[in-house]
Amino acid sequence: MAIKFVHHKGADNKPKPTIFYFTPTRKLLFCAVSTILALALHDNAFDAPSLTDAAVIFWSKPPRFKYCILLRWKKSMLKTPIFRRYRGAELSADEAMLYSKLRDDIGQQSLDSGHERKWTPRFARRGAGNAANGAAYLNEIANFDLQNAFLEEEKESQLFRLFAYVSLTRDPRATADMVPDEVWANLAPDPEIVELEEQRAQLKRGKYRIEGHENEEEIRRLTNKIRTKRAYREKQVVKEYREDYFYHRPTWDLEQQVRGEDEEEYMEPVIDVHVPERARLVNILCYQPDGLTEDQILKRRVEAIQLMVALCDKRETVKRHRVQQNARAQPHIKTEPSEAGSEPEPSLNQFPLLMQAGQCPDCIGDERLSLEEHTFTYCRLTVRNDHFDDQHLVERERALQRGERMVCIHPACRVRN
């Protein structure tokens, strides 16, 4: 796979364009080719109509007198971003994913996994750049074969060097929000926030609703200012607590060993994945055994790509946290990997036409959601209304502006239509 960089720092495309070459890796977790193939299959981006399945791609062979077959993209898809952003619940057709989305997700996941400092998309650039510009080149012809240049050897296990370096101080006991409840409870109130709340209380004069209030604008300004200062304070508390923990934790561990105390028992948290396709994909990527043959790796690669394609048509919302909490209260039944790869088809009897007041009329017909999120019932109507305004109202209004009909997507109505 060849990727040409057009818009990047220091680009000079006229004499020699910046092109990086990637080949499939034995470690599927680091295989960029598989990820791009999955996204292309989901978008139906290949020019060849027969390329609708990962198995067709990998089992196809070039003619005897050629070394490869180029996979051409449709001309209509050449300007379409591979990674696109979401607008509410819908994937945009032509808007690229924001850099801030990638940055925030990487940062949050790195803190949740116990790393001392937040990762950024640039955490791997320095090591890769040094490898590409230094002695890692074994072949001067492949000037931009970044992947092989970074690996330095034939063994792809060398890629773990980068992650081993950034994980030296990792502590799995630490999370992004690791401040205990007693610390929050004993935290002294911020005088500035208290003063702002008193000013707002004087303006509100004991009234809850402020719409139409003579001081509505000032009350809203104070509310926004209080919210901003409170969020900043909480962020600083979490940051200082994590810094203090990572600074003193090594000393505590050393002193504990000197005193002869038993090592603190640590149990890895259970990964509770709600979508079956995601659970199977995690098993393939994160728990790949060593010593697999090429045929076994190929089968796992094809299955991983198919799961990625299926996962593109799935959707998770914040409701999954409530669903998972309810599921933990029920006895856990272990399922085999073959069973976990797919979800049983729901029957129409599970979707009565007379919905409960707290159910979302759009989510109940969204086939990308799991059955539990299909039938989720909000605790209050106001919460359901806020969810509908945030996730569905904009798309409904756009459909009306385009002159489209207002169609009920309830499963029973969809079958009857």
Beta strands, then each sheet from edge to edge (+ up, - down):
strand 1: 2-5
strand 2: 18-21
strand 3: 84-87
strand 4: 90-96
sheet 1: 1+ 2-
sheet 2: 3+ 4-
end
